[in-house]
Amino acid sequence: MEHYSCNHISRPRNEEELIKMNIFQRHHVLLYHAAVAAKYAQYEGHLFNDVCQVDLRDGSLGYASQYQLNAFCHSNPNYMDMHQKYLKRLLKEVPLDGIMVDDMCNYAGPTVCGCTYCRERFMKTYGHEIPAFGETSFWGDTTKETLEWGNYENPVFRNWLRMKVDAVTDHLKMIKNTMGEKSLMTCCSNTGPLILNALSLDLEKLAPQLDFFVLENVGTHVQNVDWIKMDAEALLQKNIAAEKGNRPAMALSYTNYETGAYFGWALSRFLGGPTGAARSMPGWWKIRRMPWSRKM
């Protein structure tokens, strides 16, 4: 299985975020552009800056501080062209059975994207312009945490969230159509909590394109032992997979120690999945068991 994050690029904005990225993202190969080089970074003739999401608050590139990254816009046809060309090259040059296309979401939160394509899509599909930031009837209380912004009582705001999920869903359709018979999965780190709307994570909308379902029990802190909550989310996800032809569902757990890695694998088996995967950091000790032919 090939694995890549399809729609973001690491770009720490200052020294503090550069240090943060090097502390918390060391399991990645940390290759990122210098400020000058970033202006010219491109693939297949598409400048990265031109296909990034736009923060409608100030017109800057959409930025996710939790990962120190800029994100590409799912509605931008130039980005779709760039990604499809990359995917075709990958399929041609790499002998693979399937792909895990990660991060099919909007990490930069509810204020992206204000680009021309998103504005046109919102008007064409729902008949609305995106309200100016700070308009309380739409954005709600913006003194809260970013992912809690939005007035859910307003149907226009709910349509805004739907449109963003639709864009991600259409993106995944393009990927699946390009891959043909190759197996496809992506990561949906949780299933259920309201806060996921701000990230455009909706597994039910993505489900028709997926061959495997991955629930990522993210983080390496004590909250991950709150299995009453995680169990409910895992069972909800398993139900979505069952409704799509009883497709395989698996749990991916993160831990700092080898014992925790085995525990994560055991939880996946306990939930009835045919596969299990766990990672420990920072030493990248891994356990993998992926018998793709086995059924649930």
N, C-alpha and C positions, 0 to 999 in steps of 0.2 A: 504494500500500500504506500503510495506517495502521500506526503503530507505537506501542505504549505498554507500560509495565511495570505489570502488573496487580495485583501482590499486595504492594507495599511502599510505605512513605511515609518520606521523609527526616525524621529526628528526631535530630540530634546531641545527645548527653547532657551535654556540657560544652563549655567554651570551646576546649579542645584539639581535640575532635572537630569542632567547628564550623569551625575553621581548616583541619583536614585535609580536610573536605568541600569547602570552597571552593577548595582547591588541586587536588584530584584529580577533582572532579565538575563542573568548570566547563563541560563540554560539555552539561550539563543546564540547564534553567531552574530555578534554585535557589529554589523557593518552598516554605517549610516553616513549620509552625505554631510560634508562641511557646508556652512551657510552659502558659500559662493557656488559650490558644485550643485547644491540642491536646485538652483535656478535652472540648470541645464539637464538634470537627470531625466531620462526618457526611455521608452521602449517602443519599438516599431513606429517611430515618428511622433509618438504622443508624449508631450512633456508632462511629468507627474504633477507639477503644480497646476496644470490646466485641467486635470481630471479629478482633483481633490474636492472633497466637500467644502462648502462655503458656510461659515457661521453667519447666520442672518442678523446677529447682533451688531457686527462691525465689518462684515465682509472679509474677514481673515479666513485662512484655511482652517477647516474643521480640525479640532485638536482634542485628543483624549489624554488628559493628564495622568490617568491611572496607569497608562502604558507608554507615555511619552511619544505619541505617534500622531501623524496626519493620516486621514482616511480618504480613500477614493469614493466617488459618488456612484451609487448603484443605478441612478437614473441617467447618468451621462453616457450617451452612445459611443463617445470616443473611448471611454474607459472599457465599455463592453467589447469594443473592437480590439483594444489592447489585450484584454484578458483572454479573449477567445483565440487570438493569434498565439499567445503564450501557451495556452492549453493545447492547441493543435501541435505546436512544436514539442511540447512535453510528451504527448502521446506518440509522436513519431520517433523520438530519440530515446525514450526510456521504456524498457520492457516491464510494464506494470499490469497488475490485475485490477486495481481500483485506486481511487483517490479520496483522501480526506481533505476537502476544501474547507479550511477553517475560517472562523470569524465572519460568517454571513450575518452581519448585524450592523449597528451604528454605535460604536463605542463613544463617539463624541457627544451623544445625548440628544435631547429633544430640539435643540436649536440648529441642527443641521438636517436638511441642507437648504440654503437659500440661493442656490445657483439658478441660472435661467431655466434649465431643464426641469428642476423640481417645481419651480414656480409655475411653469407651463403645465406640468402634469397635474398639479393640485387644482388649477383652474379648469382644465379639460375634464378631469375625472369627477371632481366634486363641486365645481362652480364657485370656488372661493380663492381669494388672495390670501397669502400668509399674513396674519396680523402682525403689526409692529411689536417688537419685543417689549414687554412691560404692560401690554394691554391685559388687565387683570381678568377680564371675562374669558380670555383664551388661555393665557399663560398661568393663571392662578397665582399662588403665593411664591414668588421667586426668591424669597429669603430662605426658603428651605434648601435642602440638598438638591443638587442639579437634577438627579434622576427622579425627584418627587415633584418636579414642576408640572403644571398643566391643570386645567379645570375640566375634569372628566364629566361634569354636568353639561358642558357645552358640546353639542354634536359636531361642531366644526373642528374642535380639538380632537375628538375621537376619530374624525375622518383624516386628520393630519397624521395621526398614528397609523391608521389603516393604510394610507398611501405609502408611508415609509416601509411598512411590512410588505406591501405589494411590490415595491421596487426590489427588495431583497429576494422575494419569491420569483420574480421574473428573471433576475440574475441567475438564480439556481437552475431555473428551467433552461436557460441558455447553456449552462455548464453541462447539464445532463444530456441535452440534445447533441452537444458537441462530443461527449464521451461515448455515446452509443451504448453498447452492451457492457462497457466497463462498470464496475461497481462504484457507487458514490455514497459517501457519508460526509456529514459536517458535524460541528459541535454545537449543541444547545446546552449551555452550562446549567441551566435550571429549567423547570417546566412548571409554570403556575403563578409565581408571585407577580403582583401588579406592576412592580417596578421594572419588569422586563419590557414593558411597552416602550419605555424611554430608550431602550437599546434595540428596539425592533426585532426582538427574539420571539418568534412564534412558531413552535415546532409543528403545530397542526397545519399551518400554511405551507411549511417546507416538506412535510411528510410525503406527498405524492411523488416527489423526485428522488427520495432516498431509498437505498437498498439496506442500509444498516443505521441503527439509531444509537447515538452516543450521549450518555448523560455524564457530564464532567462534574464531579464533586470537588469544586475548586477550592484552593487555599491550603495552607499548611498550619492553620491555627486551631484552637480548641473548639471553635464553633462547628467544625466538621464532625464532631462526635455527637451532635444533636440529631440523632438518626430518626427521631419521631418526625421531624420536618423533612429530612432528606428521603426517608422511606416513602412518605406520601408523594413527593415529587417523582421519585423513581417509578412508583406504581402507576402514576398518571402517564408518564412517558411510555412505560411498557404497554399500557392500554392503547395509546396512539399507534404504537408499532403493531400491536395485535390487529387493530382495525385496518391496517394496510397490508393484509395478507400474512399476518403473523410473522413479520420480518424480525430478524435478530436485533435484540437490544443489549447494550453492554454499559457497564459503569467504568469510568476512568477516574481513579483516585490519585491524589497527590499526598506525599508524606516525606518526612525528613529521614526516616529510618526504614531498614529492611523489614522489620516486623510490621510496620504500618503498610508497607507495600503488599505483603501477603494478606493483611486484613482487608485492604481495598479489593483485592482479587476475590477473596472469600465472600465479601458482600455482594459482588456481582453475581457470583454463583448462587448465593442464598436467594437473590431476587429472581432467580430462574433463567438468567441469561446463559447462552451457550458459551460466552466468551468472557474473559476478564482481562483487564490491563491496569497496571499501577506504575507510578513513577515515584522515585524518591529524589530529593534534591538536597544539596547541590551536587552530590556525587553521581547523579544520573544512573543509580542502580535501577534496574528495570526488571519487571517480570511480565512476560507476554504469553498469552495463550489464545490463539486466534484460529481455531479450526473452522474455516468459513463454510465448509460443506455441512456441518452439523446443524440440525434444526432445533428450534426451541421445544 
